[in-house]
Amino acid sequence: MQRIGRVTRLKAGTEEAYQRWHRKMWPELAGLISQSGIRNYTIYLYDQQLFSYLEVDDWQKAMDFLAKQPIAVEWQKLMSPLMEADDPSSPWQLMEEVFHLP
């Protein structure tokens, strides 16, 4: 199992929209995320910073699976304009795990 930490930043003024979308996340998308092998997925918001934590058996396999799902692609198109990123198609930056207390 892999533990993944990711970070990105929202554009100023988009925090409310980002939260609103996630309160109404599409059930089909949630199902696909689970199907990809992602579990224990949490996103935190602090000011404009987003921190995400998730667990997955194979990160790359999960990303490849979701990239082929039209619903997941559509969701990303909706979220990308809200985030600051050099690459709007992949705004998240993976973090290095430094410590874990099981």
C-alpha positions as CSV (number, residue, x, y, z in Angstrom):
1,M,0.0,0.0,0.0
2,Q,1.1,3.5,-0.8
3,R,0.3,6.6,1.3
4,I,0.1,9.6,-0.8
5,G,0.3,13.3,0.3
6,R,-0.5,15.9,-2.3
7,V,-0.6,19.7,-2.2
8,T,-1.8,22.5,-4.4
9,R,-3.1,26.0,-4.1
10,L,-6.5,27.4,-5.1
11,K,-6.7,30.7,-7.0
12,A,-7.9,33.6,-4.8
13,G,-11.6,33.7,-4.5
14,T,-12.3,30.1,-5.7
15,E,-12.4,28.5,-2.2
16,E,-16.2,28.6,-1.9
17,A,-16.7,27.1,-5.4
18,Y,-14.2,24.3,-4.7
19,Q,-15.9,23.4,-1.4
20,R,-19.4,23.6,-3.1
21,W,-18.3,21.1,-5.8
22,H,-16.9,18.7,-3.3
23,R,-20.0,18.8,-1.1
24,K,-22.0,17.7,-4.2
25,M,-19.4,15.3,-5.6
26,W,-20.9,13.1,-8.3
27,P,-21.7,9.6,-7.0
28,E,-20.4,8.1,-10.2
29,L,-17.0,9.8,-9.7
30,A,-16.8,8.6,-6.1
31,G,-17.4,5.1,-7.3
32,L,-14.7,5.4,-10.0
33,I,-12.2,6.7,-7.4
34,S,-12.9,3.7,-5.2
35,Q,-12.7,1.4,-8.2
36,S,-9.3,2.8,-9.0
37,G,-8.1,1.4,-5.7
38,I,-7.9,4.8,-3.9
39,R,-9.3,4.7,-0.3
40,N,-9.1,6.7,2.9
41,Y,-9.1,9.9,0.7
42,T,-9.3,13.2,2.5
43,I,-8.8,16.8,1.3
44,Y,-8.0,19.6,3.7
45,L,-8.3,23.4,3.0
46,Y,-6.2,26.0,4.8
47,D,-6.6,29.5,3.4
48,Q,-6.0,28.8,-0.3
49,Q,-3.8,25.7,0.2
50,L,-5.2,22.2,-0.4
51,F,-3.6,19.2,1.2
52,S,-4.8,15.7,0.2
53,Y,-4.1,12.4,1.8
54,L,-5.0,9.0,0.4
55,E,-4.0,5.4,0.4
56,V,-3.8,3.2,-2.7
57,D,-2.1,-0.1,-3.8
58,D,-0.7,1.3,-7.0
59,W,-0.7,5.1,-7.5
60,Q,0.2,5.1,-11.2
61,K,-2.3,2.3,-12.0
62,A,-5.0,4.4,-10.3
63,M,-4.1,7.5,-12.2
64,D,-4.0,5.7,-15.5
65,F,-7.4,4.2,-14.8
66,L,-9.0,7.6,-13.9
67,A,-7.4,9.3,-16.9
68,K,-9.5,7.0,-19.1
69,Q,-12.8,7.7,-17.4
70,P,-14.9,10.5,-19.1
71,I,-16.5,11.5,-15.8
72,A,-13.1,11.8,-14.0
73,V,-11.8,13.8,-17.0
74,E,-14.8,16.1,-16.9
75,W,-14.4,16.7,-13.1
76,Q,-10.7,17.6,-13.6
77,K,-11.8,20.1,-16.3
78,L,-14.1,21.7,-13.7
79,M,-11.5,21.8,-10.9
80,S,-8.4,22.9,-13.0
81,P,-9.5,26.5,-13.4
82,L,-9.9,26.8,-9.7
83,M,-6.3,25.8,-9.0
84,E,-2.9,27.5,-9.4
85,A,-0.7,25.2,-11.4
86,D,2.0,25.1,-14.1
87,D,0.2,22.1,-15.6
88,P,-3.6,22.6,-15.3
89,S,-4.3,19.0,-16.3
90,S,-2.3,17.8,-13.2
91,P,-2.3,20.6,-10.6
92,W,-1.3,18.4,-7.6
93,Q,2.3,18.0,-6.5
94,L,3.2,14.8,-4.7
95,M,4.8,15.2,-1.3
96,E,7.7,13.1,0.1
97,E,6.7,11.1,3.1
98,V,9.2,12.0,5.9
99,F,7.6,10.2,8.9
100,H,4.9,7.7,9.6
101,L,3.7,6.4,13.0
102,P,1.7,3.2,12.5
